[in-house]
Amino acid sequence: MSTVVETDVLIVGSGPAGASAALALSTYGVPNIVVTRYARLADTPRAHITNQRTMEVLRDLGVEQDVVAQATPQHLMGNTTFCTSLAGEELGRVRSWGNDPLVQAEHELASPTRMCDMPQHLMEPVLVNAAVARGTRLRFETEHLSHTQDADGVTATVRDRLRGDTYEIRAKYLIGADGGRSRVAADAGLPMGGQMGVAGSINIVFEADLTRYTAHRPATLYWVLAPGATVGGIGAGLVRCVRPWTEWLIVWGYDVTAGAPDLTTEYAESVVRKLVGDDDIPVTVKSSSAWTVNEMYAESYANGRVFCAGDAVHRHPPSNGLGSNTSIQDAYNLAWKLRLVLDGTAHPRLLDSYTAERAPVGRQIVTRANRSIRETAPVFEALDGLSPQTPEQLWANIAARKDTTEAAGKQRAELREAIAFKAYEFNAHGVDLNQRYTSGAIVPDGTPDPGFARDPELHHQPSSRPGARLPHAWITSGSRTLSTLDTVGRGRFTLLTGIGGEDWVRAAAAQDVEIATVVIGPGQEYEDPYGDWARLSEISDAGALLVRPDGFVAFRHASAAPDAGELLTDALRSILGHA
């Protein structure tokens, strides 16, 4: 056995969760090692939708513009089309991913960032390169075999797949970000709910110039209602744009009880032709792979010094585009807590808040993604396309909607309604942004939960109540215009107050933990020219919000307080696990 390698945090897996954990930890100055059993980063597009909350995380970690430079922008994502094939008949569209004018306004009001389409094979290098540049040590072809833990740390045994030998890595904490078949999660005995393998799917990556069928209705997703599309899979055939308009990924289903078909090039091309609907366009199949639709979530994300993130703890289909987003946000939630525990600022019980905060989010998105698959069925039902029938019958049902009969009118209305209802998959803005945490790292202020005035899956509702993400508002500092979210993060706590909040500022300066102070008001370092912050802050000018390094409100006091020092000290002791 070779000499033991030592680090503060060992990360198993270099996907979105592992790479973003490494990036955050290295940004905060925490030594870490990433091991991956593979010889390279992702070589297929896989996850791609990147929502506003994730872009906020990447903004704080300093790589937002690197992503924007390579991603497909939001305005090219949003004409989700239902059709019989790309060259065939169009059945309807949904303005998606914030491109509906009313939804776009909500996006603009919610965040300084824009969502985009960033395929995983482009996202991973951005995250990993930045992490390595900031200190992460990365080891390819290094497989995690097992781990043991004691009161002081974790000892992992890994195998160098090039040399064939094994060695040990000793870390104070271990993060398992090793995907949907996580060895770390299994070895840690994390309790799971739900089930794996509920349906079968095939990914086919191919190149073809489909400009004539797509550029006039730009979209990330084109849904194809073809014979066989309801077998397994994600509810229908899917043609996904990887790069406009020449690189693509098809998702097609198979009967999971019968096993995956033989994924020959000929089979892959036949599926491509079926969904594209043009036999003359040159097609180059790059790869094909089979996978299963899962509906499983971990009830706990940690066992002692071992933590899991990403697909290791929430396994679900790609519906709603939640996978990599939730994975990156898991890592961001965990990293600052590890940093404060490792440097002695926080008690290890702070880490208990990771499961308390992220496990409910994981369960929600697993449920939402699988429900979105089921919500595709009404589109077929409107065309009487779910019952066993010949292709000719399905085409006849589709054609029947053009008739002048009362039945055809009813069919058209049902089809429009079914397609519009897919907003719960393609415009679920609240699912992206409405997380509200309850944990030991949040200090309640005694106010009742305000609930949501509108559908919490479709609409974001900002709140400054402890446990909510800090509301975004545009403020100014001299000639600069910036978001309130730009004043927080960077690995430290931030206290926001206004005119009359001098006691809060003094209290923040007296704490042992680093707290940045932001005073907003006329003549202050930051001003509120639009009045948006005054409306959204839900505190008086002399009140205060204490915001965690991840941008979530941890403590709120609505007004001035003569005992601000005592209140803030007690709040921090509670948040950091010392109380």
PEWONOR-V524246 format. One record per residue. N is the residue number from 1. OMEGA is omega as a letter, one per 20 degrees, with the letter a starting at -180 (999 if undefined). BURIAL is b if it has 9 or more other ideal C-beta (glycine too) atoms within 8 Angstrom, else e. Layout:
n/omega/burial
N/OMEGA/BURIAL
N/OMEGA/BURIAL
//
This chain:
n/omega/burial
1/a/e
2/r/e
3/a/e
4/r/b
5/a/b
6/r/e
7/r/b
8/a/b
9/r/b
10/r/b
11/r/b
12/a/b
13/a/b
14/r/b
15/a/b
16/a/b
17/a/b
18/a/b
19/a/b
20/r/b
21/r/b
22/a/b
23/a/b
24/a/b
25/r/b
26/r/b
27/r/b
28/r/b
29/a/e
30/r/b
31/a/e
32/r/b
33/r/b
34/r/b
35/r/b
36/a/b
37/a/e
38/a/e
39/a/e
40/r/e
41/a/b
42/r/e
43/r/e
44/a/b
45/r/b
46/a/b
47/a/b
48/r/b
49/a/b
50/a/b
51/a/b
52/a/b
53/r/b
54/r/b
55/r/b
56/r/b
57/a/b
58/r/b
59/r/b
60/a/b
61/r/b
62/a/e
63/a/b
64/a/b
65/r/e
66/r/b
67/a/b
68/a/b
69/a/e
70/a/e
71/r/b
72/a/b
73/a/b
74/a/b
75/r/e
76/a/b
77/b/b
78/r/b
79/a/b
80/a/b
81/r/b
82/a/b
83/r/b
84/r/b
85/a/b
86/r/b
87/a/e
88/a/e
89/r/e
90/a/b
91/r/b
92/a/b
93/r/b
94/r/b
95/a/b
96/r/b
97/r/b
98/a/b
99/r/b
100/a/b
101/a/e
102/r/e
103/r/b
104/r/b
105/r/e
106/r/b
107/a/b
108/a/e
109/a/e
110/a/b
111/r/b
112/a/b
113/r/b
114/r/b
115/a/b
116/r/b
117/a/b
118/a/b
119/a/b
120/a/b
121/r/b
122/a/b
123/a/b
124/r/b
125/r/b
126/a/b
127/a/b
128/a/b
129/r/e
130/r/b
131/a/b
132/r/b
133/a/e
134/r/b
135/r/b
136/r/b
137/a/b
138/r/b
139/r/b
140/r/e
141/r/b
142/a/b
143/r/b
144/a/b
145/a/e
146/r/e
147/r/b
148/r/e
149/r/b
150/a/e
151/a/e
152/a/e
153/a/b
154/r/b
155/a/b
156/r/b
157/a/b
158/r/b
159/r/b
160/a/b
161/r/b
162/a/e
163/a/e
164/a/e
165/r/e
166/r/b
167/a/b
168/r/b
169/r/b
170/a/b
171/r/b
172/r/b
173/r/b
174/r/b
175/r/b
176/r/b
177/a/b
178/r/b
179/a/b
180/r/e
181/a/e
182/r/b
183/a/b
184/a/b
185/r/b
186/a/e
187/r/e
188/r/b
189/a/e
190/a/b
191/a/e
192/r/b
193/a/e
194/a/b
195/r/e
196/r/b
197/a/b
198/r/b
199/a/b
200/r/b
201/r/b
202/r/b
203/r/b
204/r/b
205/a/b
206/r/b
207/r/e
208/r/b
209/a/e
210/a/b
211/a/e
212/a/e
213/a/e
214/a/b
215/a/e
216/r/e
217/a/b
218/a/b
219/r/b
220/a/b
221/r/b
222/a/b
223/a/b
224/r/b
225/a/b
226/r/b
227/a/e
228/a/e
229/a/b
230/r/b
231/r/e
232/r/b
233/a/b
234/r/b
235/r/b
236/r/b
237/a/b
238/r/b
239/a/b
240/r/b
241/r/b
242/r/b
243/a/e
244/i/b
245/a/b
246/r/b
247/a/e
248/r/b
249/r/b
250/r/b
251/a/b
252/a/b
253/r/b
254/r/b
255/a/e
256/r/b
257/a/e
258/a/e
259/a/e
260/r/e
261/r/e
262/a/e
263/r/b
264/r/e
265/a/e
266/r/e
267/a/b
268/r/b
269/r/b
270/r/e
271/r/b
272/a/b
273/a/b
274/a/b
275/r/b
276/r/b
277/r/b
278/a/b
279/a/e
280/a/e
281/r/b
282/a/e
283/r/b
284/r/e
285/a/b
286/a/e
287/r/b
288/a/b
289/r/e
290/r/b
291/a/e
292/r/b
293/a/b
294/r/b
295/a/b
296/a/b
297/r/b
298/r/b
299/r/e
300/a/b
301/a/b
302/r/b
303/a/e
304/a/e
305/a/b
306/a/b
307/r/b
308/a/b
309/r/b
310/a/b
311/r/b
312/a/b
313/r/b
314/a/b
315/a/b
316/r/b
317/a/b
318/a/b
319/a/b
320/r/b
321/a/b
322/a/b
323/a/b
324/r/b
325/a/b
326/r/b
327/r/b
328/a/b
329/r/b
330/a/b
331/a/b
332/r/b
333/a/b
334/a/b
335/a/b
336/r/b
337/r/b
338/a/b
339/a/b
340/r/b
341/a/b
342/a/b
343/r/e
344/r/e
345/a/e
346/r/b
347/r/e
348/r/e
349/r/e
350/a/b
351/r/b
352/a/b
353/r/b
354/r/b
355/a/b
356/a/b
357/a/b
358/a/b
359/r/b
360/r/e
361/r/b
362/r/b
363/r/b
364/a/b
365/r/b
366/r/b
367/a/b
368/a/b
369/r/b
370/r/b
371/r/b
372/r/b
373/a/b
374/a/e
375/r/b
376/a/b
377/a/b
378/r/b
379/r/b
380/a/b
381/r/b
382/a/b
383/a/b
384/a/e
385/a/b
386/a/e
387/r/e
388/a/e
389/r/e
390/r/e
391/a/e
392/r/e
393/r/e
394/r/b
395/r/b
396/r/e
397/r/b
398/r/b
399/a/e
400/a/b
401/a/b
402/a/e
403/a/e
404/a/e
405/r/e
406/r/e
407/r/e
408/r/b
409/r/e
410/r/e
411/r/b
412/a/b
413/r/e
414/r/b
415/r/b
416/a/b
417/a/b
418/r/b
419/r/b
420/a/e
421/r/b
422/r/b
423/r/b
424/r/b
425/a/b
426/r/b
427/a/b
428/a/b
429/r/b
430/r/b
431/a/b
432/a/b
433/a/b
434/r/b
435/r/e
436/a/b
437/r/b
438/a/e
439/r/b
440/r/b
441/r/b
442/r/b
443/r/b
444/r/e
445/r/b
446/r/e
447/r/e
448/r/e
449/a/e
450/a/e
451/a/e
452/a/b
453/r/e
454/a/e
455/a/e
456/r/b
457/a/b
458/a/b
459/r/b
460/r/b
461/a/b
462/r/b
463/r/b
464/r/b
465/r/b
466/a/b
467/r/b
468/r/b
469/r/b
470/r/b
471/r/b
472/r/b
473/r/b
474/r/b
475/a/b
476/r/b
477/a/e
478/a/e
479/a/e
480/r/e
481/a/e
482/r/b
483/r/b
484/r/b
485/r/b
486/r/e
487/a/b
488/r/b
489/a/b
490/r/e
491/a/e
492/r/b
493/r/b
494/r/b
495/r/b
496/r/b
497/a/b
498/r/b
499/a/b
500/a/e
501/a/b
502/r/e
503/r/b
504/r/b
505/r/b
506/r/b
507/r/b
508/a/b
509/a/e
510/a/e
511/r/b
512/a/e
513/a/b
514/r/e
515/r/b
516/r/b
517/a/b
518/r/b
519/a/b
520/r/b
521/r/b
522/r/e
523/r/e
524/r/b
525/r/e
526/r/b
527/a/b
528/a/b
529/a/e
530/a/e
531/a/e
532/a/b
533/r/b
534/a/e
535/a/e
536/a/b
537/r/b
538/r/e
539/r/b
540/r/b
541/a/b
542/r/b
543/a/b
544/r/b
545/r/b
546/a/b
547/a/b
548/r/b
549/r/b
550/r/e
551/r/b
552/r/b
553/a/b
554/a/b
555/r/b
556/r/b
557/a/b
558/a/e
559/r/e
560/a/b
561/r/b
562/r/e
563/a/e
564/a/b
565/r/b
566/a/e
567/a/b
568/r/b
569/r/b
570/r/b
571/a/b
572/r/b
573/r/b
574/a/b
575/a/b
576/r/b
577/a/b
578/a/e
579/999/e
//
